[in-house]
Amino acid sequence: MAELLQDVDLERFETSDSSSTTTPPAFVTVGESVLLKSGWAEAKDISPSKFPDRTGFECFVNHVHLPLVGEAQLVSTLHYVFQLRRALRGFGTGRNFRVIFSASDWDSAVRFHELRPSESWLADDLESYLEEAILTVVAFDDRKSTT
């Protein structure tokens, strides 16, 4: 991933508001899971019980494949990653999410899941992925609890 992002200033995505150029993601809540509305529309017949945990279910439903054939597509995808992160912040007090951007020679995908202490979608060592590059960003709930 470092090679892919060597000429990209990630801080600009962190601080920019890309909402004027792209439609913000829409969410639905199914059980205790926050899902992309578009992903759930395609996967309504998929039961969470078919997955080992909720994280796996969420990563299956909450994924978008995007082309990655040049710098313009990379920039667009990074805008989406950080827009998704912003949208997930503050979704619910105490709820935190991981947004995952994976890129290979032929494809890229963005997905997300809620962080849970006993569940993980990725290997601890992101460098162990040899067929794809992985970038993760965490959407921490930055609101103060009122209780």
Secondary structure, 3 states (H helix, E strand, C coil): CCCCCCCCCHHHHHHCCHHHCCCCCCEEEECCEEEEHHHHHHHCCCCHHHCCCHHHHHHHHCEEEECCCCHHHHHHHHHHHHHHHHHHCCCCCCCCEEEEEEECCCCEEEEEEECCCCCCCCCCCHHHCCCCEEEEEEECCCCCCCC
